Amino acid sequence: MKIRSLFIGLVAMGLSAAAVAADPVVIKFSHVVANDTPKGKAADKFKELAEKYTKGAVKVEVYPNSTLYKDKEEMEALQLGAVQMLAPSLAKFGPLGVKEFEVFDLPYIFDGYEDLHKVTQGPVGKQLLGKLEARGIKGLAFWDNGFKSLSANSPIKTPEDLKGKKLRVQSSKVLEEQMRVLGAIPQVMAFSEVYQALQTGVVDGTENPHSNLYTQKMHEVQKHMTLTDHGYLGYAVITNKKFWDGLPAEVRGQLEQAMKESTDFANKIARDENDKALEAVRASGKTAIYKPTDAEKLAFKKALVPVHKKMESRIGAEIIKEIYKETGFDPSRL
Ligand code: LMR
C-alpha cells in the first residue's frame, strides 16, 4: 500500500512511470554495417541523444556489424520484440511484403541526394513509412547512405563487361532484375557474407556505396570499381510498433527529438563519408577506380532504365509516377 502511494505520489509530481522505474527501458538497436559508416555513426548519435534527453530513463544498446543478427533475422527479431530498433536498407523490405520500398532500388531514378530528399522528406516518404504499420512496424525516419558503384575483378566500362558475372545483391527483386538485364547472374546474400564470398570467388562482384565497400574491406578483394552511381542505397529506421506505442508519451517525445536530430546528422554526413571512403580506397592502391565518360554512363542508363517498366507491376505504377513527378525524371528523354 505504501509503495503504491509513493508511486502515485511521484507520478502526481510530474514524473512519468519510466522515470520512476528502477530499470531503464532498453532499446536494442541492431545493424549490419561498421560503426565507421553513415548508419553506424547515426545509430551512435541516436544513442547519445536518446540517453541524454530521457536523462537515462532509456538505455540504447547498439549492436553493429551483424553481431546480433544478420539481415533477414533482424527483421524477424524486430517483429518478435527481441530487438527494438533497426535501420535496414530500403532494399530489404520486399521480403516483409512491402514491395513498394523497392522503388528506391530502381536504377538511375534519382540524379543525386537533392532528388532523393524530395521523396524521403516529402509526402511519398511519409506514405511509404505508413505502409509498415500493418506489419507491426513503425517507420521513424529515412537515413541516407549513398549512390552505388559496381565492382569486380575485371574492368567494367560497358554494360557488356558484366555479362555472365555472378554479382551479389541485397534481397530486392528490382536489384535481381537490374543484374539480369545486364546479362549478369544475381546472387542474393546477407551483407555479413559478402566479403568472404568475394574473396573465395563464390561471387565475382557486387555493388555498394563506397562507405560500405571500404569498411568491409571489399576493396582488398575487388580489383576494379566503376563509379556508375547507378542506384541509391539508404535506410528506413524502424521500431516495433507495440513497443513504441507502449512507451510513456513523454519518453516517446524525447526519443522523437533524438531521432529527428540523428536523422539530420545522418543526412548531413553521408555524402562526405562516402567521398572520404572513396579516397581511402584510392589511397589503398588495391582497387583501380574508373570514372566512366558521359557516353559510357549513358550506355549504362540506357541498359538499366528499362528495369523501371519491367518492375512496374511489382512496385506499383502509381508510386513510380509520383517519384518521376517529384524529381522530374523522364525515362523517355534518355
Ligand atoms: C547491403 O546489404 O549491402 C547493405 O544493405 C548494408 C547496409 O546496411 O548498408
py3Dmol code that shows the C-alpha trace and the ligand (Angstrom):
import py3Dmol

protein = """\
ATOM      1  CA  MET A   1       0.000   0.000   0.000  1.00  0.00           C
ATOM      2  CA  LYS A   2       2.794   2.333   0.998  1.00  0.00           C
ATOM      3  CA  ILE A   3       4.751   1.655  -2.218  1.00  0.00           C
ATOM      4  CA  ARG A   4       1.640   2.190  -4.304  1.00  0.00           C
ATOM      5  CA  SER A   5       1.012   5.577  -2.652  1.00  0.00           C
ATOM      6  CA  LEU A   6       4.634   6.566  -3.180  1.00  0.00           C
ATOM      7  CA  PHE A   7       4.387   5.657  -6.856  1.00  0.00           C
ATOM      8  CA  ILE A   8       1.141   7.611  -7.293  1.00  0.00           C
ATOM      9  CA  GLY A   9       2.748  10.500  -5.439  1.00  0.00           C
ATOM     10  CA  LEU A  10       5.743  10.558  -7.767  1.00  0.00           C
ATOM     11  CA  VAL A  11       3.547  10.407 -10.853  1.00  0.00           C
ATOM     12  CA  ALA A  12       1.499  13.263  -9.437  1.00  0.00           C
ATOM     13  CA  MET A  13       4.704  15.254  -9.008  1.00  0.00           C
ATOM     14  CA  GLY A  14       5.144  15.055 -12.766  1.00  0.00           C
ATOM     15  CA  LEU A  15       7.493  12.096 -13.047  1.00  0.00           C
ATOM     16  CA  SER A  16       6.498   9.565 -15.649  1.00  0.00           C
ATOM     17  CA  ALA A  17       6.283   5.858 -14.938  1.00  0.00           C
ATOM     18  CA  ALA A  18       9.515   5.309 -16.893  1.00  0.00           C
ATOM     19  CA  ALA A  19      11.343   7.926 -14.867  1.00  0.00           C
ATOM     20  CA  VAL A  20      10.454   6.326 -11.544  1.00  0.00           C
ATOM     21  CA  ALA A  21      11.086   2.778 -12.703  1.00  0.00           C
ATOM     22  CA  ALA A  22      14.280   1.380 -11.278  1.00  0.00           C
ATOM     23  CA  ASP A  23      15.438  -0.141 -14.570  1.00  0.00           C
ATOM     24  CA  PRO A  24      15.813   1.907 -17.713  1.00  0.00           C
ATOM     25  CA  VAL A  25      13.886   0.987 -20.832  1.00  0.00           C
ATOM     26  CA  VAL A  26      16.403  -0.791 -23.071  1.00  0.00           C
ATOM     27  CA  ILE A  27      16.396  -0.236 -26.826  1.00  0.00           C
ATOM     28  CA  LYS A  28      18.472  -2.821 -28.638  1.00  0.00           C
ATOM     29  CA  PHE A  29      19.469  -1.247 -31.952  1.00  0.00           C
ATOM     30  CA  SER A  30      20.888  -3.871 -34.287  1.00  0.00           C
ATOM     31  CA  HIS A  31      22.543  -3.161 -37.623  1.00  0.00           C
ATOM     32  CA  VAL A  32      24.809  -4.864 -40.121  1.00  0.00           C
ATOM     33  CA  VAL A  33      27.439  -2.244 -41.027  1.00  0.00           C
ATOM     34  CA  ALA A  34      30.589  -0.980 -39.312  1.00  0.00           C
ATOM     35  CA  ASN A  35      30.479   1.798 -36.704  1.00  0.00           C
ATOM     36  CA  ASP A  36      32.518   3.974 -39.011  1.00  0.00           C
ATOM     37  CA  THR A  37      29.801   4.395 -41.672  1.00  0.00           C
ATOM     38  CA  PRO A  38      26.936   6.883 -42.073  1.00  0.00           C
ATOM     39  CA  LYS A  39      24.467   4.434 -40.469  1.00  0.00           C
ATOM     40  CA  GLY A  40      26.879   3.331 -37.739  1.00  0.00           C
ATOM     41  CA  LYS A  41      27.642   6.921 -36.771  1.00  0.00           C
ATOM     42  CA  ALA A  42      23.965   7.928 -36.834  1.00  0.00           C
ATOM     43  CA  ALA A  43      23.000   4.979 -34.612  1.00  0.00           C
ATOM     44  CA  ASP A  44      25.663   6.047 -32.105  1.00  0.00           C
ATOM     45  CA  LYS A  45      24.393   9.632 -32.293  1.00  0.00           C
ATOM     46  CA  PHE A  46      20.853   8.418 -31.588  1.00  0.00           C
ATOM     47  CA  LYS A  47      22.123   6.513 -28.534  1.00  0.00           C
ATOM     48  CA  GLU A  48      23.891   9.610 -27.219  1.00  0.00           C
ATOM     49  CA  LEU A  49      20.876  11.895 -27.694  1.00  0.00           C
ATOM     50  CA  ALA A  50      18.235   9.396 -26.551  1.00  0.00           C
ATOM     51  CA  GLU A  51      20.064   8.741 -23.296  1.00  0.00           C
ATOM     52  CA  LYS A  52      20.660  12.447 -22.783  1.00  0.00           C
ATOM     53  CA  TYR A  53      17.091  13.608 -23.492  1.00  0.00           C
ATOM     54  CA  THR A  54      15.472  10.869 -21.395  1.00  0.00           C
ATOM     55  CA  LYS A  55      18.002  11.513 -18.609  1.00  0.00           C
ATOM     56  CA  GLY A  56      18.905   7.855 -18.526  1.00  0.00           C
ATOM     57  CA  ALA A  57      15.316   6.527 -18.481  1.00  0.00           C
ATOM     58  CA  VAL A  58      16.179   4.917 -21.823  1.00  0.00           C
ATOM     59  CA  LYS A  59      19.354   2.976 -22.494  1.00  0.00           C
ATOM     60  CA  VAL A  60      20.255   2.309 -26.123  1.00  0.00           C
ATOM     61  CA  GLU A  61      22.468  -0.685 -26.887  1.00  0.00           C
ATOM     62  CA  VAL A  62      23.879  -0.531 -30.416  1.00  0.00           C
ATOM     63  CA  TYR A  63      24.944  -3.841 -31.969  1.00  0.00           C
ATOM     64  CA  PRO A  64      26.855  -3.121 -35.220  1.00  0.00           C
ATOM     65  CA  ASN A  65      28.335  -5.386 -37.893  1.00  0.00           C
ATOM     66  CA  SER A  66      25.678  -8.151 -37.687  1.00  0.00           C
ATOM     67  CA  THR A  67      26.972  -9.053 -34.196  1.00  0.00           C
ATOM     68  CA  LEU A  68      23.426  -9.737 -33.017  1.00  0.00           C
ATOM     69  CA  TYR A  69      21.532 -10.594 -36.192  1.00  0.00           C
ATOM     70  CA  LYS A  70      22.076 -10.830 -39.935  1.00  0.00           C
ATOM     71  CA  ASP A  71      19.792  -9.125 -42.459  1.00  0.00           C
ATOM     72  CA  LYS A  72      16.861 -11.490 -42.507  1.00  0.00           C
ATOM     73  CA  GLU A  73      16.979 -12.465 -38.846  1.00  0.00           C
ATOM     74  CA  GLU A  74      16.999  -8.869 -37.649  1.00  0.00           C
ATOM     75  CA  MET A  75      13.639  -8.181 -39.332  1.00  0.00           C
ATOM     76  CA  GLU A  76      12.138 -11.227 -37.621  1.00  0.00           C
ATOM     77  CA  ALA A  77      13.706 -10.247 -34.288  1.00  0.00           C
ATOM     78  CA  LEU A  78      12.124  -6.796 -34.518  1.00  0.00           C
ATOM     79  CA  GLN A  79       8.681  -8.189 -35.200  1.00  0.00           C
ATOM     80  CA  LEU A  80       9.063 -10.641 -32.314  1.00  0.00           C
ATOM     81  CA  GLY A  81      10.257  -7.858 -29.997  1.00  0.00           C
ATOM     82  CA  ALA A  82      13.744  -9.343 -29.435  1.00  0.00           C
ATOM     83  CA  VAL A  83      15.216  -6.023 -30.664  1.00  0.00           C
ATOM     84  CA  GLN A  84      13.505  -2.650 -30.630  1.00  0.00           C
ATOM     85  CA  MET A  85      15.211  -0.727 -33.420  1.00  0.00           C
ATOM     86  CA  LEU A  86      16.811  -1.366 -36.813  1.00  0.00           C
ATOM     87  CA  ALA A  87      17.785   0.634 -39.872  1.00  0.00           C
ATOM     88  CA  PRO A  88      17.661  -1.879 -42.733  1.00  0.00           C
ATOM     89  CA  SER A  89      18.426  -0.754 -46.218  1.00  0.00           C
ATOM     90  CA  LEU A  90      15.345   0.124 -48.268  1.00  0.00           C
ATOM     91  CA  ALA A  91      16.170  -2.846 -50.495  1.00  0.00           C
ATOM     92  CA  LYS A  92      15.348  -5.273 -47.693  1.00  0.00           C
ATOM     93  CA  PHE A  93      11.653  -4.596 -47.181  1.00  0.00           C
ATOM     94  CA  GLY A  94      10.367  -6.696 -50.087  1.00  0.00           C
ATOM     95  CA  PRO A  95      10.503  -9.971 -48.141  1.00  0.00           C
ATOM     96  CA  LEU A  96       8.277  -8.328 -45.494  1.00  0.00           C
ATOM     97  CA  GLY A  97       5.676  -7.852 -48.205  1.00  0.00           C
ATOM     98  CA  VAL A  98       6.179  -4.091 -48.544  1.00  0.00           C
ATOM     99  CA  LYS A  99       7.279  -4.245 -52.159  1.00  0.00           C
ATOM    100  CA  GLU A 100       6.807  -0.519 -52.775  1.00  0.00           C
ATOM    101  CA  PHE A 101      10.087   0.145 -50.952  1.00  0.00           C
ATOM    102  CA  GLU A 102      11.919  -1.382 -53.907  1.00  0.00           C
ATOM    103  CA  VAL A 103      11.114   1.794 -55.829  1.00  0.00           C
ATOM    104  CA  PHE A 104      14.295   3.199 -54.255  1.00  0.00           C
ATOM    105  CA  ASP A 105      16.306   0.448 -55.984  1.00  0.00           C
ATOM    106  CA  LEU A 106      15.242   1.425 -59.497  1.00  0.00           C
ATOM    107  CA  PRO A 107      18.430   2.269 -61.381  1.00  0.00           C
ATOM    108  CA  TYR A 108      19.053   5.962 -62.047  1.00  0.00           C
ATOM    109  CA  ILE A 109      15.680   7.054 -60.623  1.00  0.00           C
ATOM    110  CA  PHE A 110      17.454   9.709 -58.533  1.00  0.00           C
ATOM    111  CA  ASP A 111      20.003  12.031 -60.016  1.00  0.00           C
ATOM    112  CA  GLY A 112      21.521  12.813 -56.628  1.00  0.00           C
ATOM    113  CA  TYR A 113      20.751  13.469 -52.952  1.00  0.00           C
ATOM    114  CA  GLU A 114      18.597  16.521 -53.781  1.00  0.00           C
ATOM    115  CA  ASP A 115      16.231  14.424 -55.886  1.00  0.00           C
ATOM    116  CA  LEU A 116      16.159  11.722 -53.283  1.00  0.00           C
ATOM    117  CA  HIS A 117      15.276  14.102 -50.449  1.00  0.00           C
ATOM    118  CA  LYS A 118      12.244  15.354 -52.362  1.00  0.00           C
ATOM    119  CA  VAL A 119      10.925  11.830 -51.885  1.00  0.00           C
ATOM    120  CA  THR A 120      12.241  10.766 -48.470  1.00  0.00           C
ATOM    121  CA  GLN A 121      11.422  14.102 -46.867  1.00  0.00           C
ATOM    122  CA  GLY A 122       8.102  14.596 -48.656  1.00  0.00           C
ATOM    123  CA  PRO A 123       4.633  13.042 -48.781  1.00  0.00           C
ATOM    124  CA  VAL A 124       5.732   9.929 -50.707  1.00  0.00           C
ATOM    125  CA  GLY A 125       8.241   9.056 -47.988  1.00  0.00           C
ATOM    126  CA  LYS A 126       5.623   9.521 -45.294  1.00  0.00           C
ATOM    127  CA  GLN A 127       3.169   7.365 -47.171  1.00  0.00           C
ATOM    128  CA  LEU A 128       5.784   4.614 -47.540  1.00  0.00           C
ATOM    129  CA  LEU A 129       6.652   4.564 -43.836  1.00  0.00           C
ATOM    130  CA  GLY A 130       2.929   4.344 -43.068  1.00  0.00           C
ATOM    131  CA  LYS A 131       2.704   1.103 -45.025  1.00  0.00           C
ATOM    132  CA  LEU A 132       4.822  -0.650 -42.395  1.00  0.00           C
ATOM    133  CA  GLU A 133       2.216  -0.319 -39.658  1.00  0.00           C
ATOM    134  CA  ALA A 134       0.166  -3.255 -40.910  1.00  0.00           C
ATOM    135  CA  ARG A 135       3.274  -5.374 -40.301  1.00  0.00           C
ATOM    136  CA  GLY A 136       3.574  -4.271 -36.663  1.00  0.00           C
ATOM    137  CA  ILE A 137       6.387  -1.871 -37.558  1.00  0.00           C
ATOM    138  CA  LYS A 138       6.618   1.871 -37.029  1.00  0.00           C
ATOM    139  CA  GLY A 139       8.760   3.759 -39.530  1.00  0.00           C
ATOM    140  CA  LEU A 140      10.579   6.619 -37.808  1.00  0.00           C
ATOM    141  CA  ALA A 141      12.860   8.167 -40.421  1.00  0.00           C
ATOM    142  CA  PHE A 142      14.919   7.786 -43.575  1.00  0.00           C
ATOM    143  CA  TRP A 143      18.695   7.851 -43.211  1.00  0.00           C
ATOM    144  CA  ASP A 144      20.954   8.400 -46.194  1.00  0.00           C
ATOM    145  CA  ASN A 145      23.856   6.343 -47.305  1.00  0.00           C
ATOM    146  CA  GLY A 146      24.722   6.970 -50.928  1.00  0.00           C
ATOM    147  CA  PHE A 147      24.990   6.065 -54.573  1.00  0.00           C
ATOM    148  CA  LYS A 148      26.440   2.740 -55.636  1.00  0.00           C
ATOM    149  CA  SER A 149      29.476   1.774 -57.659  1.00  0.00           C
ATOM    150  CA  LEU A 150      29.921  -1.584 -59.360  1.00  0.00           C
ATOM    151  CA  SER A 151      32.966  -3.684 -58.536  1.00  0.00           C
ATOM    152  CA  ALA A 152      34.523  -6.879 -59.881  1.00  0.00           C
ATOM    153  CA  ASN A 153      37.903  -8.426 -60.554  1.00  0.00           C
ATOM    154  CA  SER A 154      37.858  -7.370 -64.208  1.00  0.00           C
ATOM    155  CA  PRO A 155      37.396  -3.870 -65.649  1.00  0.00           C
ATOM    156  CA  ILE A 156      33.832  -2.565 -66.070  1.00  0.00           C
ATOM    157  CA  LYS A 157      33.491   0.065 -68.800  1.00  0.00           C
ATOM    158  CA  THR A 158      30.356  -1.047 -70.577  1.00  0.00           C
ATOM    159  CA  PRO A 159      27.232  -2.956 -69.506  1.00  0.00           C
ATOM    160  CA  GLU A 160      28.520  -5.883 -71.584  1.00  0.00           C
ATOM    161  CA  ASP A 161      31.511  -6.225 -69.250  1.00  0.00           C
ATOM    162  CA  LEU A 162      29.176  -7.701 -66.638  1.00  0.00           C
ATOM    163  CA  LYS A 163      27.757 -10.433 -68.850  1.00  0.00           C
ATOM    164  CA  GLY A 164      27.916 -13.824 -67.170  1.00  0.00           C
ATOM    165  CA  LYS A 165      29.320 -12.411 -63.913  1.00  0.00           C
ATOM    166  CA  LYS A 166      27.887 -13.532 -60.595  1.00  0.00           C
ATOM    167  CA  LEU A 167      27.020 -10.377 -58.692  1.00  0.00           C
ATOM    168  CA  ARG A 168      25.887 -10.165 -55.088  1.00  0.00           C
ATOM    169  CA  VAL A 169      22.703  -8.186 -54.465  1.00  0.00           C
ATOM    170  CA  GLN A 170      20.527  -7.401 -51.476  1.00  0.00           C
ATOM    171  CA  SER A 171      17.169  -9.134 -51.152  1.00  0.00           C
ATOM    172  CA  SER A 172      15.337  -6.973 -53.697  1.00  0.00           C
ATOM    173  CA  LYS A 173      13.610  -8.246 -56.831  1.00  0.00           C
ATOM    174  CA  VAL A 174      14.423  -4.941 -58.531  1.00  0.00           C
ATOM    175  CA  LEU A 175      18.125  -5.449 -57.907  1.00  0.00           C
ATOM    176  CA  GLU A 176      17.918  -9.003 -59.212  1.00  0.00           C
ATOM    177  CA  GLU A 177      16.270  -7.715 -62.390  1.00  0.00           C
ATOM    178  CA  GLN A 178      18.833  -4.935 -62.667  1.00  0.00           C
ATOM    179  CA  MET A 179      21.611  -7.527 -62.803  1.00  0.00           C
ATOM    180  CA  ARG A 180      19.673  -9.748 -65.194  1.00  0.00           C
ATOM    181  CA  VAL A 181      19.207  -7.005 -67.775  1.00  0.00           C
ATOM    182  CA  LEU A 182      22.982  -6.662 -67.790  1.00  0.00           C
ATOM    183  CA  GLY A 183      23.282 -10.374 -68.542  1.00  0.00           C
ATOM    184  CA  ALA A 184      24.755 -10.961 -65.080  1.00  0.00           C
ATOM    185  CA  ILE A 185      23.676 -13.587 -62.538  1.00  0.00           C
ATOM    186  CA  PRO A 186      22.289 -12.040 -59.347  1.00  0.00           C
ATOM    187  CA  GLN A 187      23.103 -13.761 -56.062  1.00  0.00           C
ATOM    188  CA  VAL A 188      21.090 -12.659 -53.044  1.00  0.00           C
ATOM    189  CA  MET A 189      23.267 -12.790 -49.952  1.00  0.00           C
ATOM    190  CA  ALA A 190      23.389 -11.329 -46.444  1.00  0.00           C
ATOM    191  CA  PHE A 191      25.714  -8.359 -46.107  1.00  0.00           C
ATOM    192  CA  SER A 192      27.827 -10.150 -43.488  1.00  0.00           C
ATOM    193  CA  GLU A 193      28.746 -12.828 -46.022  1.00  0.00           C
ATOM    194  CA  VAL A 194      29.798 -10.639 -48.933  1.00  0.00           C
ATOM    195  CA  TYR A 195      33.476 -10.169 -48.126  1.00  0.00           C
ATOM    196  CA  GLN A 196      34.117 -13.888 -47.907  1.00  0.00           C
ATOM    197  CA  ALA A 197      32.041 -14.619 -50.996  1.00  0.00           C
ATOM    198  CA  LEU A 198      34.149 -12.127 -52.959  1.00  0.00           C
ATOM    199  CA  GLN A 199      37.382 -13.450 -51.506  1.00  0.00           C
ATOM    200  CA  THR A 200      36.628 -17.076 -52.319  1.00  0.00           C
ATOM    201  CA  GLY A 201      35.127 -16.346 -55.731  1.00  0.00           C
ATOM    202  CA  VAL A 202      31.597 -17.507 -54.796  1.00  0.00           C
ATOM    203  CA  VAL A 203      30.610 -14.238 -56.482  1.00  0.00           C
ATOM    204  CA  ASP A 204      32.603 -12.149 -58.950  1.00  0.00           C
ATOM    205  CA  GLY A 205      31.466  -8.727 -57.930  1.00  0.00           C
ATOM    206  CA  THR A 206      28.967  -6.520 -56.173  1.00  0.00           C
ATOM    207  CA  GLU A 207      27.524  -3.009 -55.869  1.00  0.00           C
ATOM    208  CA  ASN A 208      27.825  -0.674 -52.917  1.00  0.00           C
ATOM    209  CA  PRO A 209      28.208   2.882 -51.747  1.00  0.00           C
ATOM    210  CA  HIS A 210      31.893   3.423 -51.017  1.00  0.00           C
ATOM    211  CA  SER A 211      31.500   3.601 -47.240  1.00  0.00           C
ATOM    212  CA  ASN A 212      30.191   0.022 -47.166  1.00  0.00           C
ATOM    213  CA  LEU A 213      32.803  -1.264 -49.589  1.00  0.00           C
ATOM    214  CA  TYR A 214      35.695   0.272 -47.688  1.00  0.00           C
ATOM    215  CA  THR A 215      34.642  -0.512 -44.117  1.00  0.00           C
ATOM    216  CA  GLN A 216      34.067  -4.175 -45.007  1.00  0.00           C
ATOM    217  CA  LYS A 217      37.465  -4.247 -46.778  1.00  0.00           C
ATOM    218  CA  MET A 218      35.835  -5.404 -50.004  1.00  0.00           C
ATOM    219  CA  HIS A 219      38.332  -3.280 -51.926  1.00  0.00           C
ATOM    220  CA  GLU A 220      41.001  -5.760 -50.833  1.00  0.00           C
ATOM    221  CA  VAL A 221      39.245  -8.481 -52.819  1.00  0.00           C
ATOM    222  CA  GLN A 222      37.965  -6.437 -55.785  1.00  0.00           C
ATOM    223  CA  LYS A 223      40.493  -5.276 -58.373  1.00  0.00           C
ATOM    224  CA  HIS A 224      38.169  -2.927 -60.245  1.00  0.00           C
ATOM    225  CA  MET A 225      35.466  -0.470 -59.361  1.00  0.00           C
ATOM    226  CA  THR A 226      33.476   1.813 -61.666  1.00  0.00           C
ATOM    227  CA  LEU A 227      31.740   4.968 -60.468  1.00  0.00           C
ATOM    228  CA  THR A 228      28.434   4.238 -62.149  1.00  0.00           C
ATOM    229  CA  ASP A 229      26.231   5.926 -59.483  1.00  0.00           C
ATOM    230  CA  HIS A 230      23.551   3.674 -60.906  1.00  0.00           C
ATOM    231  CA  GLY A 231      21.397   3.348 -57.829  1.00  0.00           C
ATOM    232  CA  TYR A 232      20.758   4.533 -54.329  1.00  0.00           C
ATOM    233  CA  LEU A 233      21.237   2.716 -51.025  1.00  0.00           C
ATOM    234  CA  GLY A 234      19.705   4.206 -47.895  1.00  0.00           C
ATOM    235  CA  TYR A 235      17.743   3.194 -44.828  1.00  0.00           C
ATOM    236  CA  ALA A 236      14.439   3.326 -43.011  1.00  0.00           C
ATOM    237  CA  VAL A 237      14.816   3.485 -39.248  1.00  0.00           C
ATOM    238  CA  ILE A 238      12.138   1.261 -37.802  1.00  0.00           C
ATOM    239  CA  THR A 239      10.867   0.147 -34.422  1.00  0.00           C
ATOM    240  CA  ASN A 240       8.424  -2.414 -33.076  1.00  0.00           C
ATOM    241  CA  LYS A 241       5.093  -0.571 -33.104  1.00  0.00           C
ATOM    242  CA  LYS A 242       3.744  -2.181 -29.947  1.00  0.00           C
ATOM    243  CA  PHE A 243       6.910  -1.286 -28.074  1.00  0.00           C
ATOM    244  CA  TRP A 244       6.850   2.298 -29.350  1.00  0.00           C
ATOM    245  CA  ASP A 245       3.174   2.881 -28.661  1.00  0.00           C
ATOM    246  CA  GLY A 246       3.610   1.432 -25.175  1.00  0.00           C
ATOM    247  CA  LEU A 247       6.239   3.993 -24.161  1.00  0.00           C
ATOM    248  CA  PRO A 248       5.138   6.835 -21.873  1.00  0.00           C
ATOM    249  CA  ALA A 249       4.206   9.803 -24.083  1.00  0.00           C
ATOM    250  CA  GLU A 250       6.908  11.974 -22.536  1.00  0.00           C
ATOM    251  CA  VAL A 251       9.654   9.449 -23.266  1.00  0.00           C
ATOM    252  CA  ARG A 252       8.368   8.894 -26.795  1.00  0.00           C
ATOM    253  CA  GLY A 253       8.539  12.644 -27.398  1.00  0.00           C
ATOM    254  CA  GLN A 254      12.136  12.755 -26.166  1.00  0.00           C
ATOM    255  CA  LEU A 255      13.055   9.837 -28.405  1.00  0.00           C
ATOM    256  CA  GLU A 256      11.354  11.513 -31.369  1.00  0.00           C
ATOM    257  CA  GLN A 257      13.516  14.565 -30.782  1.00  0.00           C
ATOM    258  CA  ALA A 258      16.634  12.367 -30.583  1.00  0.00           C
ATOM    259  CA  MET A 259      15.591  10.643 -33.819  1.00  0.00           C
ATOM    260  CA  LYS A 260      14.980  13.952 -35.580  1.00  0.00           C
ATOM    261  CA  GLU A 261      18.432  15.233 -34.674  1.00  0.00           C
ATOM    262  CA  SER A 262      20.215  11.982 -35.517  1.00  0.00           C
ATOM    263  CA  THR A 263      18.415  11.946 -38.866  1.00  0.00           C
ATOM    264  CA  ASP A 264      19.659  15.464 -39.636  1.00  0.00           C
ATOM    265  CA  PHE A 265      23.127  14.289 -38.588  1.00  0.00           C
ATOM    266  CA  ALA A 266      22.982  11.124 -40.751  1.00  0.00           C
ATOM    267  CA  ASN A 267      21.841  13.010 -43.801  1.00  0.00           C
ATOM    268  CA  LYS A 268      24.488  15.682 -43.312  1.00  0.00           C
ATOM    269  CA  ILE A 269      27.455  13.316 -43.046  1.00  0.00           C
ATOM    270  CA  ALA A 270      26.522  10.640 -45.613  1.00  0.00           C
ATOM    271  CA  ARG A 271      27.893  12.287 -48.754  1.00  0.00           C
ATOM    272  CA  ASP A 272      31.117  13.275 -47.077  1.00  0.00           C
ATOM    273  CA  GLU A 273      31.626   9.846 -45.507  1.00  0.00           C
ATOM    274  CA  ASN A 274      31.269   8.231 -48.932  1.00  0.00           C
ATOM    275  CA  ASP A 275      33.631  10.725 -50.538  1.00  0.00           C
ATOM    276  CA  LYS A 276      36.200  10.020 -47.826  1.00  0.00           C
ATOM    277  CA  ALA A 277      35.786   6.260 -48.246  1.00  0.00           C
ATOM    278  CA  LEU A 278      36.352   6.599 -51.996  1.00  0.00           C
ATOM    279  CA  GLU A 279      39.597   8.462 -51.336  1.00  0.00           C
ATOM    280  CA  ALA A 280      40.649   5.782 -48.850  1.00  0.00           C
ATOM    281  CA  VAL A 281      40.019   3.058 -51.442  1.00  0.00           C
ATOM    282  CA  ARG A 282      42.067   5.057 -53.941  1.00  0.00           C
ATOM    283  CA  ALA A 283      44.890   5.530 -51.435  1.00  0.00           C
ATOM    284  CA  SER A 284      44.965   1.798 -50.678  1.00  0.00           C
ATOM    285  CA  GLY A 285      46.084   1.169 -54.248  1.00  0.00           C
ATOM    286  CA  LYS A 286      44.260  -2.177 -54.207  1.00  0.00           C
ATOM    287  CA  THR A 287      41.348  -1.296 -56.480  1.00  0.00           C
ATOM    288  CA  ALA A 288      41.545   0.514 -59.808  1.00  0.00           C
ATOM    289  CA  ILE A 289      38.834   3.169 -59.782  1.00  0.00           C
ATOM    290  CA  TYR A 290      37.299   4.014 -63.127  1.00  0.00           C
ATOM    291  CA  LYS A 291      35.187   7.097 -63.777  1.00  0.00           C
ATOM    292  CA  PRO A 292      33.032   6.457 -66.843  1.00  0.00           C
ATOM    293  CA  THR A 293      32.781   9.090 -69.553  1.00  0.00           C
ATOM    294  CA  ASP A 294      29.382  10.726 -70.169  1.00  0.00           C
ATOM    295  CA  ALA A 295      28.845   8.426 -73.151  1.00  0.00           C
ATOM    296  CA  GLU A 296      29.714   5.350 -71.096  1.00  0.00           C
ATOM    297  CA  LYS A 297      27.365   6.422 -68.316  1.00  0.00           C
ATOM    298  CA  LEU A 298      24.611   6.953 -70.841  1.00  0.00           C
ATOM    299  CA  ALA A 299      25.121   3.402 -72.087  1.00  0.00           C
ATOM    300  CA  PHE A 300      24.590   2.119 -68.529  1.00  0.00           C
ATOM    301  CA  LYS A 301      21.484   4.278 -68.196  1.00  0.00           C
ATOM    302  CA  LYS A 302      20.044   3.025 -71.455  1.00  0.00           C
ATOM    303  CA  ALA A 303      20.688  -0.566 -70.424  1.00  0.00           C
ATOM    304  CA  LEU A 304      19.267  -0.193 -66.918  1.00  0.00           C
ATOM    305  CA  VAL A 305      16.327   2.218 -67.043  1.00  0.00           C
ATOM    306  CA  PRO A 306      14.062  -0.352 -68.790  1.00  0.00           C
ATOM    307  CA  VAL A 307      14.013  -2.058 -65.362  1.00  0.00           C
ATOM    308  CA  HIS A 308      11.531   0.650 -64.265  1.00  0.00           C
ATOM    309  CA  LYS A 309       8.884  -0.535 -66.712  1.00  0.00           C
ATOM    310  CA  LYS A 310       9.636  -4.197 -66.080  1.00  0.00           C
ATOM    311  CA  MET A 311       9.142  -3.870 -62.334  1.00  0.00           C
ATOM    312  CA  GLU A 312       6.073  -1.641 -62.540  1.00  0.00           C
ATOM    313  CA  SER A 313       3.649  -4.450 -61.764  1.00  0.00           C
ATOM    314  CA  ARG A 314       5.603  -5.391 -58.629  1.00  0.00           C
ATOM    315  CA  ILE A 315       6.206  -1.928 -57.189  1.00  0.00           C
ATOM    316  CA  GLY A 316       3.114  -0.120 -58.483  1.00  0.00           C
ATOM    317  CA  ALA A 317       2.937   2.224 -61.472  1.00  0.00           C
ATOM    318  CA  GLU A 318       1.418   4.960 -59.331  1.00  0.00           C
ATOM    319  CA  ILE A 319       4.339   5.324 -56.918  1.00  0.00           C
ATOM    320  CA  ILE A 320       6.876   5.288 -59.745  1.00  0.00           C
ATOM    321  CA  LYS A 321       4.900   8.056 -61.450  1.00  0.00           C
ATOM    322  CA  GLU A 322       4.752  10.060 -58.221  1.00  0.00           C
ATOM    323  CA  ILE A 323       8.525   9.878 -57.894  1.00  0.00           C
ATOM    324  CA  TYR A 324       9.024  10.936 -61.521  1.00  0.00           C
ATOM    325  CA  LYS A 325       6.786  13.907 -60.758  1.00  0.00           C
ATOM    326  CA  GLU A 326       8.777  14.868 -57.642  1.00  0.00           C
ATOM    327  CA  THR A 327      12.179  14.578 -59.319  1.00  0.00           C
ATOM    328  CA  GLY A 328      11.389  15.437 -62.934  1.00  0.00           C
ATOM    329  CA  PHE A 329      12.873  12.169 -64.181  1.00  0.00           C
ATOM    330  CA  ASP A 330      11.590  11.223 -67.625  1.00  0.00           C
ATOM    331  CA  PRO A 331      12.736   7.844 -68.948  1.00  0.00           C
ATOM    332  CA  SER A 332      11.643   8.732 -72.490  1.00  0.00           C
ATOM    333  CA  ARG A 333      14.233  11.539 -72.611  1.00  0.00           C
ATOM    334  CA  LEU A 334      17.269   9.240 -72.434  1.00  0.00           C
TER     335      LEU A 334
END
"""
ligand_1 = """\
9
LMR
C 23.881 -4.351 -48.042
O 23.399 -5.427 -47.669
O 24.663 -4.234 -48.985
C 23.504 -3.091 -47.290
O 22.144 -3.123 -47.043
C 24.225 -2.981 -45.994
C 23.781 -1.759 -45.273
O 23.023 -1.876 -44.319
O 24.227 -0.679 -45.673
"""
view = py3Dmol.view(width=600, height=400)
view.addModel(protein, "pdb")
view.setStyle({"model": 0}, {"cartoon": {"style": "trace"}})
view.addModel(ligand_1, "xyz")
view.setStyle({"model": 1}, {"stick": {}})
view.zoomTo()
view.show()
